[in-house]
Structures are given as structure tokens and as C-alpha cells.
């Protein structure tokens, strides 16, 4: 378990009900840090996703099954329904297969349909291993400090279909800014 956690709370308590964006590589530390908060997460229908869905359910998450490669529309509908029921929702917009740190449009569609802001979440660790996976999945080492940062909310209003690419780029840029902030803090803490 991490030695310490530098955890910045969302900038505004009204954002507890939001669409949270995180890169797939940062799923593990955020899943541990935010367990038992009732967040709905979109998880692939692939057989690897089944293992993750069971684990996330044990940790108090609502697992909505679907992704950009399989069952996407059904998964998106479940996420929208969860948001409308008052749950925060979280997306890894580069998952389940990448490319790493490239945002897909599902998160923007969910924000537009629910009217909730997108909050980009950055993560870094002072000591970690990176798996040999498409996203270089982050596994914090014992006694690591985890740095988490919540960016300014992005409110997707009046989105038309031709705006989807623009909003997707905005989410990607905001996520990368938050990760860069966290990585800078992690480097200076070592």
C-alpha cells in the first residue's frame, strides 16, 4: 500500500456528481483511492474486463459493461442512466486498447447527454512499476506517494456532432495537463 497520498479534493463540492476522466494507465491507484463511493465505471466486455468488473464491484463501483470496441452504445446508456440516478461516473477514454492517452468520444457524448461537467484527473507516483502493456499500466510500489490532481471542469454545452472532435481534443489536452502537473510534483518529491 502507498505510504502517503497527496490527494487534492475536487475543486468544488458540487462536482462530486460529475463525469471523471482518467487515463487507463492510472486506473489502479484511483480505483483504490476512491473505493466505496458508488461511482459507475465503464468496463470492456472482453473477458479481461470480466475480471476487472468483478474486482470493481467488490470495491463498491457500479460496473457498466461496454467499450469503443464492443457494446459501446449499451455501455454508454448504462453510464448515462447511472449519472441521472445521481452517481458520479468515470471513463478511461483511451481504453480498452488505446492508443494510450488518445481520447475517444464516448466521454464527451456522456457529458453532453447528462449535462454534467467533465473533470480531468491526473495521477503520478513517486515509486512505481510500469507494466509491458499498451498503456504502460502504472503499479505504485510500497511506500510510494500517490499524487492526484483534479483539473478545471469542462462543461460540454450546445454540442453538435461536428463539435465532437473539438471536445475530444479538449478533454485529451486537459488530462495531459493534469498528468504533467502530477508527474512534476512526483519528480520533485523524490
KETI-642359 format. One record per atom (N, C-alpha, C): residue number from 0; residue in three letters; atom name; x, y, z negated. Coordinates in pm, 1 decimal. Each point is the difference from the previous one (the first is absolute). Layout:
residues N
    k    r   a         X         Y         Z
  NUM  ALA  CA         X         Y         Z
...
//
This chain:
residues 190
    k    r   a         X         Y         Z
    0  UNK   N      83.9    -119.0       0.0
    0  UNK  CA     -83.9     119.0       0.0
    0  UNK   C      87.7     124.4       0.0
    1  UNK   N     -49.1     106.9      56.2
    1  UNK  CA      77.6     122.7       4.2
    1  UNK   C      28.2      53.0    -140.7
    2  UNK   N     117.5      59.4     -16.3
    2  UNK  CA      37.1      59.9    -126.9
    2  UNK   C     -84.1     122.9     -27.1
    3  UNK   N     -18.9      81.9      98.3
    3  UNK  CA     -75.4     122.5     -18.0
    3  UNK   C     -72.4      34.9     127.6
    4  UNK   N    -102.6      78.1     -13.0
    4  UNK  CA     -76.8      39.8     116.4
    4  UNK   C     -15.8     150.4      -2.4
    5  UNK   N      39.3      63.4     106.2
    5  UNK  CA     -25.4     141.5      16.1
    5  UNK   C    -125.5       8.1      84.4
    6  UNK   N    -112.5      23.2     -63.6
    6  UNK  CA    -127.8      -9.6      68.0
    6  UNK   C     -69.9     134.4      -3.9
    7  UNK   N      -7.9      63.8     113.6
    7  UNK  CA     -71.3     127.2       9.3
    7  UNK   C    -146.9     -30.5      20.2
    8  UNK   N     -84.8      56.6     -82.9
    8  UNK  CA    -143.4     -19.5      15.0
    8  UNK   C     -48.0      71.1     125.1
    9  UNK   N    -111.9     -45.1      57.6
    9  UNK  CA     -54.7      73.5     113.7
    9  UNK   C     -14.4     147.2     -36.8
   10  UNK   N      26.7      90.6      93.7
   10  UNK  CA       5.7     142.3     -30.6
   10  UNK   C    -130.5      58.6     -52.8
   11  UNK   N    -109.5     -68.0      15.9
   11  UNK  CA    -129.4      53.2     -38.6
   11  UNK   C     -87.2    -118.5     -41.5
   12  UNK   N     -58.7       6.1    -118.6
   12  UNK  CA     -79.0    -114.0     -47.9
   12  UNK   C    -117.0     -32.4      92.9
   13  UNK   N     -44.8      96.2      80.1
   13  UNK  CA    -107.9     -27.7      95.2
   13  UNK   C      45.9     -97.3     107.9
   14  UNK   N     131.8     -17.6      15.2
   14  UNK  CA      53.1     -88.3     104.1
   14  UNK   C       9.4    -145.6     -44.6
   15  UNK   N     -49.0     -30.5    -119.3
   15  UNK  CA      -1.1    -139.9     -41.5
   15  UNK   C     -86.0     -82.7      94.5
   16  UNK   N     -98.2      61.5      60.6
   16  UNK  CA     -83.7     -65.4     101.4
   16  UNK   C      46.9      53.2     134.9
   17  UNK   N      92.3     -72.2      61.2
   17  UNK  CA      64.1      45.0     123.6
   17  UNK   C      39.5    -119.8      84.2
   18  UNK   N      55.3      30.2     116.1
   18  UNK  CA      58.7    -100.7      87.9
   18  UNK   C     151.1      11.6     -18.3
   19  UNK   N      61.1     -99.7     -61.8
   19  UNK  CA     143.3       4.1     -26.0
   19  UNK   C      74.9     -69.0     113.7
   20  UNK   N     107.4      64.6      44.4
   20  UNK  CA      82.8     -52.0     109.1
   20  UNK   C     137.8     -34.4     -55.1
   21  UNK   N      46.6    -121.5      27.8
   21  UNK  CA     133.5     -42.0     -40.4
   21  UNK   C      56.9     -90.0     107.6
   22  UNK   N     129.6       2.8      16.0
   22  UNK  CA      61.5     -90.4      97.0
   22  UNK   C      -2.9    -141.5     -54.4
   23  UNK   N     -12.0     -96.1      88.5
   23  UNK  CA      -7.7    -141.6     -36.1
   23  UNK   C     117.9     -43.1     -86.8
   24  UNK   N     116.5      51.5      25.8
   24  UNK  CA     120.5     -36.9     -74.9
   24  UNK   C     -10.0      34.8    -148.5
   25  UNK   N     -89.3      92.5     -36.0
   25  UNK  CA     -12.5      46.5    -138.5
   25  UNK   C    -118.2     -62.7     -73.6
   26  UNK   N     -58.9    -100.2      58.0
   26  UNK  CA    -119.3     -61.5     -57.6
   26  UNK   C      24.3     -58.9    -138.7
   27  UNK   N     108.3     -69.5     -21.0
   27  UNK  CA      23.9     -68.8    -127.8
   27  UNK   C       7.8      96.5    -117.9
   28  UNK   N      87.4     100.4       0.9
   28  UNK  CA       4.8      85.7    -119.2
   28  UNK   C    -130.4      74.8     -26.0
   29  UNK   N     -67.7      43.4     104.3
   29  UNK  CA    -125.7      72.1     -21.1
   29  UNK   C    -110.9     -93.8     -47.3
   30  UNK   N      -1.2    -122.7      48.2
   30  UNK  CA    -101.0     -96.4     -45.4
   30  UNK   C      15.4     -27.5    -148.8
   31  UNK   N     123.7     -10.2     -46.6
   31  UNK  CA      24.8     -23.8    -142.4
   31  UNK   C     -36.9     124.4     -81.4
   32  UNK   N      41.0     116.3      46.1
   32  UNK  CA     -23.4     123.8     -74.8
   32  UNK   C    -147.8      37.2     -10.3
   33  UNK   N     -78.4     -34.9      99.7
   33  UNK  CA    -140.4      42.1       3.3
   33  UNK   C     -98.6    -115.8     -17.9
   34  UNK   N      46.1    -109.3     -57.2
   34  UNK  CA     -89.1    -114.4     -24.4
   34  UNK   C    -114.3      40.4     -92.8
   35  UNK   N    -111.4     -68.6      15.3
   35  UNK  CA    -118.2      16.8     -85.6
   35  UNK   C     -67.3     135.9      13.1
   36  UNK   N      15.9      66.1     115.2
   36  UNK  CA     -67.0     128.5      21.1
   36  UNK   C    -117.0     -11.7      96.7
   37  UNK   N     -27.7    -121.7      47.3
   37  UNK  CA    -115.5     -22.6      85.8
   37  UNK   C      14.4      50.0     142.0
   38  UNK   N     120.4      22.5      45.1
   38  UNK  CA      23.7      49.2     135.5
   38  UNK   C     -28.8    -108.5     102.4
   39  UNK   N     -61.0      39.1     110.0
   39  UNK  CA     -21.6     -92.5     111.9
   39  UNK   C     119.5      10.9      93.9
   40  UNK   N      53.0    -113.5      41.5
   40  UNK  CA     115.2      -3.2      90.4
   40  UNK   C     -32.8     -84.4     122.2
   41  UNK   N      50.3      42.6     113.8
   41  UNK  CA     -20.3     -73.0     124.4
   41  UNK   C     113.1    -100.9      15.1
   42  UNK   N     -35.6    -128.5      13.7
   42  UNK  CA      99.1    -107.1       8.3
   42  UNK   C     -28.5     -83.9     123.9
   43  UNK   N     103.8     -36.6      69.0
   43  UNK  CA      -8.7     -77.6     123.4
   43  UNK   C     -78.3    -129.2     -18.4
   44  UNK   N     -65.6     -45.2     106.7
   44  UNK  CA     -69.9    -128.4      -2.6
   44  UNK   C      93.9    -116.7      30.3
   45  UNK   N     125.0      28.4      25.8
   45  UNK  CA     100.1    -102.3      24.5
   45  UNK   C      15.6     -86.0    -125.9
   46  UNK   N      52.5    -121.6      13.9
   46  UNK  CA      10.9     -88.8    -117.0
   46  UNK   C      91.8      58.7    -107.4
   47  UNK   N     102.7      78.7      37.0
   47  UNK  CA      82.5      67.9     -99.9
   47  UNK   C     -84.6     100.3     -78.0
   48  UNK   N     -95.5      60.2      68.8
   48  UNK  CA     -89.7      94.9     -64.0
   48  UNK   C     -87.0     -65.7    -104.9
   49  UNK   N     -29.9    -127.8      16.4
   49  UNK  CA     -82.0     -72.2     -98.0
   49  UNK   C      71.3      -6.4    -134.7
   50  UNK   N     128.3     -26.2       2.5
   50  UNK  CA      79.2      -3.8    -123.7
   50  UNK   C      -1.3     137.3     -66.0
   51  UNK   N      24.2     102.5      79.9
   51  UNK  CA       0.5     137.2     -52.8
   51  UNK   C    -137.7      39.3     -53.3
   52  UNK   N    -105.6     -37.4      70.5
   52  UNK  CA    -135.5      34.3     -43.7
   52  UNK   C     -31.2     -63.1    -135.9
   53  UNK   N      41.2    -122.6     -19.8
   53  UNK  CA     -23.2     -66.4    -129.3
   53  UNK   C      77.6      69.4    -112.4
   54  UNK   N     124.4      33.1      27.3
   54  UNK  CA      82.0      68.9     -99.8
   54  UNK   C     -59.2     136.4     -34.2
   55  UNK   N     -37.2      75.9     102.8
   55  UNK  CA     -55.5     133.4     -23.0
   55  UNK   C    -131.8      -8.9     -77.4
   56  UNK   N     -80.7    -100.4      28.6
   56  UNK  CA    -125.1     -18.2     -74.4
   56  UNK   C      27.6     -25.8    -148.1
   57  UNK   N     101.5     -80.4     -29.1
   57  UNK  CA      37.5     -25.8    -139.9
   57  UNK   C      45.2     127.4     -69.6
   58  UNK   N      58.8      90.5      75.6
   58  UNK  CA      48.7     126.4     -56.6
   58  UNK   C    -108.8     107.9      -3.5
   59  UNK   N    -122.9     -36.3      33.6
   59  UNK  CA    -110.4      93.9     -12.8
   59  UNK   C     -32.5      81.6     122.9
   60  UNK   N      51.7     -39.3     114.4
   60  UNK  CA     -28.6      69.6     125.0
   60  UNK   C    -116.2     -68.2      71.7
   61  UNK   N     -70.8      75.3      81.7
   61  UNK  CA     -99.3     -57.1      89.9
   61  UNK   C      70.1     -19.9     133.4
   62  UNK   N       9.4    -123.1      45.3
   62  UNK  CA      69.2     -30.2     125.3
   62  UNK   C     -99.9      -1.3     115.3
   63  UNK   N      12.2      97.4      89.3
   63  UNK  CA     -79.6       4.2     123.0
   63  UNK   C      86.0     -62.9     108.6
   64  UNK   N     -50.1    -102.0      66.0
   64  UNK  CA      80.5     -74.0      96.5
   64  UNK   C     -18.5      54.9     140.3
   65  UNK   N     110.5      27.2      67.2
   65  UNK  CA      -0.7      47.8     137.0
   65  UNK   C     124.6      82.3      24.2
   66  UNK   N      37.1      15.7     126.2
   66  UNK  CA     118.4      79.2      34.5
   66  UNK   C     -10.1      43.0     145.1
   67  UNK   N     101.4      69.8      44.6
   67  UNK  CA       0.4      45.6     139.0
   67  UNK   C       9.1    -115.9      97.7
   68  UNK   N      48.3    -115.9     -46.1
   68  UNK  CA      16.6    -113.8      90.4
   68  UNK   C    -113.7    -101.2      -7.4
   69  UNK   N     -76.1       0.1    -111.4
   69  UNK  CA    -108.0     -98.0     -13.3
   69  UNK   C    -103.7      51.2    -100.2
   70  UNK   N    -125.1       8.3      43.0
   70  UNK  CA    -107.8      37.5     -90.9
   70  UNK   C       1.3     144.6     -44.2
   71  UNK   N      58.3      87.0      80.0
   71  UNK  CA      17.0     140.1     -37.9
   71  UNK   C    -128.8      74.4     -26.9
   72  UNK   N     -97.5     -15.3      87.2
   72  UNK  CA    -127.2      72.2     -17.4
   72  UNK   C     -71.5     -44.6    -126.5
   73  UNK   N      -1.4    -129.9     -25.2
   73  UNK  CA     -65.7     -51.3    -120.9
   73  UNK   C      72.9      49.5    -124.6
   74  UNK   N     131.6      -3.2       3.0
   74  UNK  CA      78.4      48.6    -113.6
   74  UNK   C     -22.4     147.8     -25.0
   75  UNK   N      -5.1      77.6     107.0
   75  UNK  CA     -23.8     143.7     -13.4
   75  UNK   C    -138.1      26.5     -59.4
   76  UNK   N    -100.8     -74.5      45.0
   76  UNK  CA    -134.9      17.0     -55.7
   76  UNK   C      -3.0     -31.0    -149.9
   77  UNK   N      71.4    -105.0     -41.2
   77  UNK  CA       5.5     -34.0    -142.5
   77  UNK   C      68.3     110.7     -80.3
   78  UNK   N     105.4      57.6      55.4
   78  UNK  CA      70.3     108.1     -68.8
   78  UNK   C     -89.3     123.3     -12.7
   79  UNK   N     -71.8      33.5     105.2
   79  UNK  CA     -90.5     115.4      -3.5
   79  UNK   C    -109.5     -24.2    -103.8
   80  UNK   N     -54.0    -121.0      -1.8
   80  UNK  CA    -103.8     -34.2     -98.0
   80  UNK   C      54.0      12.6    -143.4
   81  UNK   N     122.8     -47.0     -22.5
   81  UNK  CA      60.9       9.4    -133.7
   81  UNK   C      18.8     146.6     -40.2
   82  UNK   N      42.8      82.2      94.0
   82  UNK  CA      19.2     142.9     -28.6
   82  UNK   C    -133.0      66.4     -33.5
   83  UNK   N    -101.5     -33.3      75.3
   83  UNK  CA    -132.8      58.2     -25.7
   83  UNK   C     -57.4     -46.9    -134.0
   84  UNK   N      46.9    -114.3     -48.6
   84  UNK  CA     -42.7     -49.9    -130.4
   84  UNK   C      82.0      61.7    -113.8
   85  UNK   N      92.7      89.7      33.7
   85  UNK  CA      76.4      71.0    -101.9
   85  UNK   C     139.1     -51.7     -27.4
   86  UNK   N      44.2    -100.2      74.7
   86  UNK  CA     134.9     -53.7     -21.6
   86  UNK   C     103.4      81.2      77.7
   87  UNK   N     120.8      16.6     -55.9
   87  UNK  CA     109.6      50.0      82.8
   87  UNK   C      36.1    -110.8      99.3
   88  UNK   N      49.5      36.9     116.2
   88  UNK  CA      40.5     -99.5      98.9
   88  UNK   C     143.9      27.2      41.8
   89  UNK   N      72.0    -106.3      35.0
   89  UNK  CA     140.9      13.3      36.5
   89  UNK   C      28.7     -77.1     127.9
   90  UNK   N      79.8      62.2      85.5
   90  UNK  CA      39.9     -59.2     127.7
   90  UNK   C     151.3      -2.7      10.6
   91  UNK   N      50.9    -105.0      63.9
   91  UNK  CA     138.4      -2.1      46.9
   91  UNK   C     -10.9      16.0     151.6
   92  UNK   N       2.9     123.4      49.3
   92  UNK  CA     -33.4      23.5     140.3
   92  UNK   C     102.6     -52.5     101.6
   93  UNK   N     111.6     -54.1     -46.8
   93  UNK  CA      94.1     -62.5      93.3
   93  UNK   C     -10.7    -151.7      -2.4
   94  UNK   N     -84.3     -54.5     -85.7
   94  UNK  CA     -13.1    -144.7     -12.0
   94  UNK   C    -105.1     -54.3      94.5
   95  UNK   N      -9.3    -130.3      15.1
   95  UNK  CA      76.5    -101.2     -70.4
   95  UNK   C     130.1     -39.5      69.1
   96  UNK   N      21.7      48.7     121.7
   96  UNK  CA     119.9     -45.1      73.6
   96  UNK   C      88.3     111.5      51.6
   97  UNK   N     -35.3     123.5     -25.9
   97  UNK  CA      85.4     109.3      44.0
   97  UNK   C     -38.9      56.4     132.9
   98  UNK   N      87.4      77.4      55.1
   98  UNK  CA     135.1      31.3     -46.7
   98  UNK   C      -1.9      75.7    -132.9
   99  UNK   N     108.0     -18.2     -74.6
   99  UNK  CA      11.8      62.5    -131.4
   99  UNK   C      -7.6     151.6      11.6
  100  UNK   N     -73.5      57.8     -94.5
  100  UNK  CA     -14.7     145.1     -13.0
  100  UNK   C     -59.2      66.9     124.4
  101  UNK   N     -82.6     -74.6      71.9
  101  UNK  CA     -77.2      57.9     110.7
  101  UNK   C    -148.0     -18.9     -32.7
  102  UNK   N     -69.1     110.8     -13.9
  102  UNK  CA    -139.4      -0.5     -44.3
  102  UNK   C     -95.1     -44.0     110.5
  103  UNK   N     -91.4     -89.3     -37.4
  103  UNK  CA    -109.5     -38.9      88.6
  103  UNK   C    -123.2      80.8     -39.6
  104  UNK   N    -100.2      11.4      86.6
  104  UNK  CA    -109.4      94.8     -22.3
  104  UNK   C    -109.0     -39.6     -98.6
  105  UNK   N      -2.5    -122.3     -51.4
  105  UNK  CA    -108.4     -42.5     -87.8
  105  UNK   C     -18.0      88.4    -121.6
  106  UNK   N     108.4      44.1     -59.9
  106  UNK  CA      -8.3      83.9    -119.4
  106  UNK   C     -67.6     133.6      31.0
  107  UNK   N      29.0      54.8     117.4
  107  UNK  CA     -61.2     127.5      39.6
  107  UNK   C    -149.5     -19.4      22.3
  108  UNK   N     -36.3    -109.7      63.2
  108  UNK  CA    -142.2     -28.7      20.7
  108  UNK   C     -73.3     -15.7    -132.2
  109  UNK   N      62.5     -67.2     -97.7
  109  UNK  CA     -62.5     -18.0    -131.2
  109  UNK   C     -19.2     135.1     -69.4
  110  UNK   N      99.6      85.7       7.0
  110  UNK  CA     -10.4     132.0     -63.1
  110  UNK   C    -109.4      83.2      66.9
  111  UNK   N      -7.1      -6.3     131.9
  111  UNK  CA    -102.1      76.7      72.1
  111  UNK   C    -140.5     -50.3     -34.9
  112  UNK   N     -16.9    -131.6     -10.0
  112  UNK  CA    -132.1     -56.7     -29.6
  112  UNK   C     -44.6      23.1    -143.6
  113  UNK   N      95.1       4.6     -94.2
  113  UNK  CA     -36.8      14.6    -140.8
  113  UNK   C       3.5     145.2     -47.2
  114  UNK   N      72.6      84.4      71.8
  114  UNK  CA      16.7     138.3     -43.8
  114  UNK   C     102.7      14.3    -111.6
  115  UNK   N      71.4    -108.4     -32.0
  115  UNK  CA     100.9       4.2    -105.8
  115  UNK   C     134.7      47.8      55.3
  116  UNK   N      79.0      68.8     -83.1
  116  UNK  CA     132.4      41.9      44.7
  116  UNK   C      96.4    -118.3       2.4
  117  UNK   N      99.1       8.2      87.6
  117  UNK  CA     108.4     -98.6       4.3
  117  UNK   C     112.4      54.0     -87.1
  118  UNK   N      44.3     -80.3     -96.8
  118  UNK  CA     110.0      38.4     -87.0
  118  UNK   C     119.7     -88.7      33.4
  119  UNK   N     106.9      58.9      57.2
  119  UNK  CA     119.4     -79.1      30.8
  119  UNK   C      78.8     -29.5    -127.7
  120  UNK   N      44.6    -124.7     -13.3
  120  UNK  CA      72.4     -42.5    -120.8
  120  UNK   C     139.6     -48.0      40.1
  121  UNK   N     100.5      65.6     -56.4
  121  UNK  CA     138.9     -39.1      24.1
  121  UNK   C      52.2     -82.8    -115.9
  122  UNK   N      95.0     -88.4      28.6
  122  UNK  CA      57.9     -88.8    -101.6
  122  UNK   C     148.2     -18.3      28.9
  123  UNK   N      77.9     -13.8    -106.4
  123  UNK  CA     140.6     -39.6      10.4
  123  UNK   C      37.9     -65.8    -132.2
  124  UNK   N     110.9     -70.1       0.1
  124  UNK  CA      49.5     -65.4    -121.0
  124  UNK   C     149.6      24.0     -10.3
  125  UNK   N      47.9      15.1    -124.2
  125  UNK  CA     143.1      22.3     -19.3
  125  UNK   C      80.8    -125.6      28.4
  126  UNK   N     -60.0    -116.5     -21.1
  126  UNK  CA      66.0    -127.7      28.2
  126  UNK   C    -103.4     -92.1      61.3
  127  UNK   N      30.0     -52.5     118.9
  127  UNK  CA     -97.4     -85.5      68.2
  127  UNK   C      68.8     -89.0     101.6
  128  UNK   N     -70.6    -103.5      36.8
  128  UNK  CA      37.7     -85.6     112.8
  128  UNK   C     -97.4      29.5     111.7
  129  UNK   N      46.7     -17.1     120.9
  129  UNK  CA     -85.2      12.3     118.6
  129  UNK   C      -7.0    -137.1      64.8
  130  UNK   N    -122.5     -46.9      23.5
  130  UNK  CA     -16.4    -129.4      65.8
  130  UNK   C      32.8      11.7     148.1
  131  UNK   N      30.3    -112.4      61.2
  131  UNK  CA      27.1      -2.8     144.9
  131  UNK   C    -131.1     -17.7      74.9
  132  UNK   N     -84.9      97.1     -12.5
  132  UNK  CA    -131.1      -3.6      63.9
  132  UNK   C     -11.0     119.5      94.0
  133  UNK   N    -106.4       5.1      77.7
  133  UNK  CA     -17.5     108.0      97.4
  133  UNK   C       1.8     138.0     -66.5
  134  UNK   N     -41.1       7.9    -126.4
  134  UNK  CA      -8.1     129.0     -67.9
  134  UNK   C     109.9      21.4    -104.1
  135  UNK   N      88.3    -100.2     -16.1
  135  UNK  CA     103.8       6.2    -103.3
  135  UNK   C     -64.8      21.5    -137.3
  136  UNK   N     -93.5     -87.0     -33.0
  136  UNK  CA     -82.1       6.0    -121.4
  136  UNK   C      85.4      28.0    -123.8
  137  UNK   N     -41.7      97.6     -80.2
  137  UNK  CA      73.1      45.1    -118.0
  137  UNK   C     -35.9     -84.7    -122.3
  138  UNK   N     102.0     -59.1     -63.2
  138  UNK  CA     -18.5     -76.4    -123.1
  138  UNK   C      89.8      63.6    -106.0
  139  UNK   N     -58.1      79.9     -91.2
  139  UNK  CA      81.8      62.1    -104.8
  139  UNK   C      67.6    -105.4     -87.0
  140  UNK   N     122.7      28.6     -39.0
  140  UNK  CA      75.2     -90.7     -86.6
  140  UNK   C     -28.8      31.4    -147.1
  141  UNK   N      31.6     -95.1     -89.2
  141  UNK  CA     -17.7      28.6    -143.5
  141  UNK   C      76.9     125.9     -39.7
  142  UNK   N     -57.1      76.2     -89.6
  142  UNK  CA      54.6     124.8     -52.5
  142  UNK   C       5.9     112.8     102.1
  143  UNK   N     -72.1     -15.0     107.8
  143  UNK  CA      -8.1     108.1      98.7
  143  UNK   C     -99.3     105.3     -47.8
  144  UNK   N      20.0     120.6      45.3
  144  UNK  CA     -98.7     105.3     -19.1
  144  UNK   C     -74.5      14.0     132.0
  145  UNK   N    -132.1       0.8      -7.9
  145  UNK  CA     -84.5      14.2     118.5
  145  UNK   C     -44.2     145.5       7.2
  146  UNK   N      19.4      61.2     113.7
  146  UNK  CA     -41.9     137.9      20.7
  146  UNK   C    -121.1      -1.5      91.9
  147  UNK   N    -108.2      66.5     -42.0
  147  UNK  CA    -123.5       5.9      76.9
  147  UNK   C     -38.6     146.5      15.2
  148  UNK   N     -40.0      36.7     119.8
  148  UNK  CA     -39.5     138.6      26.5
  148  UNK   C    -128.9       2.4      81.0
  149  UNK   N     -93.1      86.0     -41.8
  149  UNK  CA    -125.8      18.4      71.4
  149  UNK   C       7.3     130.9      76.4
  150  UNK   N     -20.7      -7.0     131.1
  150  UNK  CA       7.0     120.1      83.0
  150  UNK   C    -130.0      78.1      -0.9
  151  UNK   N       4.0     113.2      65.0
  151  UNK  CA    -120.4      82.8      13.1
  151  UNK   C    -104.2     -76.2      80.6
  152  UNK   N    -126.0      11.3     -41.0
  152  UNK  CA    -105.8     -73.2      71.4
  152  UNK   C     -21.7      54.5     140.9
  153  UNK   N     -29.4     -91.2      90.0
  153  UNK  CA     -34.2      35.1     138.1
  153  UNK   C    -149.8     -22.1      15.8
  154  UNK   N     -71.7     105.1      31.1
  154  UNK  CA    -144.2      -9.2      15.9
  154  UNK   C     -32.2      -8.2     148.3
  155  UNK   N     -50.2    -114.6      41.5
  155  UNK  CA     -34.8     -23.1     140.2
  155  UNK   C    -142.2      51.2      19.5
  156  UNK   N     -11.0     117.7      57.2
  156  UNK  CA    -132.9      56.2      21.3
  156  UNK   C     -21.8      23.9     148.7
  157  UNK   N    -121.6     -17.5      41.7
  157  UNK  CA     -38.3      23.8     138.4
  157  UNK   C      92.6     -70.8      99.0
  158  UNK   N      26.5    -128.5     -25.4
  158  UNK  CA      88.3     -73.9      88.9
  158  UNK   C     -75.4     -52.4     120.6
  159  UNK   N      54.7      27.0     114.8
  159  UNK  CA     -50.4     -57.5     124.4
  159  UNK   C      97.1    -108.4      43.0
  160  UNK   N     -45.2     -89.2      85.1
  160  UNK  CA      82.9    -114.0      41.4
  160  UNK   C     135.9      43.6      55.6
  161  UNK   N       3.5     114.0      70.8
  161  UNK  CA     129.2      44.5      56.3
  161  UNK   C      91.7      58.4    -107.5
  162  UNK   N     -50.0      18.3    -124.1
  162  UNK  CA      83.0      48.7    -110.3
  162  UNK   C      66.3    -114.0     -76.4
  163  UNK   N     -36.7    -122.3      29.9
  163  UNK  CA      48.2    -114.4     -76.2
  163  UNK   C     153.0      -7.4      -1.4
  164  UNK   N      63.7      19.6     114.2
  164  UNK  CA     145.8      -4.3       7.7
  164  UNK   C      65.1     110.5     -81.4
  165  UNK   N     -58.8     117.3       1.5
  165  UNK  CA      53.6     112.8     -76.5
  165  UNK   C      -5.8     -29.6    -149.1
  166  UNK   N    -115.3     -50.2     -47.2
  166  UNK  CA     -15.3     -31.6    -141.4
  166  UNK   C      90.5    -115.6     -40.9
  167  UNK   N      15.0     -99.3      86.1
  167  UNK  CA      87.8    -112.9     -30.6
  167  UNK   C     143.9      49.0     -19.0
  168  UNK   N      43.7      90.1      85.9
  168  UNK  CA     134.4      57.8     -11.7
  168  UNK   C      13.4      79.9    -129.5
  169  UNK   N    -102.5      74.0     -37.1
  169  UNK  CA       4.3      77.7    -125.0
  169  UNK   C      16.0     -91.9    -121.3
  170  UNK   N     -74.0    -110.4      -1.6
  170  UNK  CA      10.7     -94.9    -111.2
  170  UNK   C     140.6     -59.6      -4.1
  171  UNK   N      50.1     -41.3     114.5
  171  UNK  CA     134.7     -58.0       8.7
  171  UNK   C     104.8      98.8     -50.6
  172  UNK   N      -7.1     123.9      44.5
  172  UNK  CA      96.4     101.9     -43.4
  172  UNK   C      -9.1      25.8    -150.1
  173  UNK   N    -122.9       7.5     -52.5
  173  UNK  CA     -18.3      25.2    -143.2
  173  UNK   C      55.5    -115.7     -83.7
  174  UNK   N     -24.6    -122.1      43.6
  174  UNK  CA      53.6    -116.9     -71.4
  174  UNK   C     153.1       1.4       1.5
  175  UNK   N      57.3      26.9     115.9
  175  UNK  CA     145.7       2.0       9.4
  175  UNK   C      61.4     110.7     -86.2
  176  UNK   N     -67.5     114.6     -11.5
  176  UNK  CA      49.2     107.9     -88.1
  176  UNK   C       0.6     -45.1    -146.0
  177  UNK   N    -108.1     -67.2     -42.9
  177  UNK  CA      -7.5     -44.7    -139.5
  177  UNK   C     105.5    -106.6     -29.6
  178  UNK   N      20.0     -92.0      93.5
  178  UNK  CA     102.2    -102.9     -19.8
  178  UNK   C     137.9      64.2      -7.8
  179  UNK   N      28.4      96.8      86.9
  179  UNK  CA     130.2      68.6      -1.6
  179  UNK   C      21.8      70.6    -134.4
  180  UNK   N    -104.7      62.4     -54.1
  180  UNK  CA      10.6      65.5    -132.2
  180  UNK   C      36.2    -101.8    -106.5
  181  UNK   N     -69.7    -114.2       0.7
  181  UNK  CA      25.2    -104.0     -99.8
  181  UNK   C     140.7     -57.2      13.7
  182  UNK   N      42.7     -24.8     122.4
  182  UNK  CA     132.9     -55.8      22.9
  182  UNK   C     109.1      96.5     -45.8
  183  UNK   N     -22.0     128.8      19.2
  183  UNK  CA      96.3     100.0     -46.6
  183  UNK   C      11.6      -3.3    -153.3
  184  UNK   N    -113.6      -8.7     -67.9
  184  UNK  CA       0.3      -7.6    -145.7
  184  UNK   C      68.7    -129.6     -45.9
  185  UNK   N     -28.2    -110.2      66.1
  185  UNK  CA      61.1    -128.4     -38.0
  185  UNK   C     150.6       4.0      16.5
  186  UNK   N      48.5      59.8     108.3
  186  UNK  CA     145.1       9.3      22.5
  186  UNK   C      66.5      85.6    -108.1
  187  UNK   N     -65.0     107.7     -38.7
  187  UNK  CA      59.1      90.2    -100.0
  187  UNK   C      -5.7     -60.6    -140.8
  188  UNK   N     -88.6     -96.7     -21.4
  188  UNK  CA     -14.0     -62.1    -133.0
  188  UNK   C     102.7    -109.8     -23.6
  189  UNK   N      65.6     -43.9     104.9
  189  UNK  CA      95.8    -111.2     -14.3
  189  UNK   C     132.5      49.7     -53.7
//
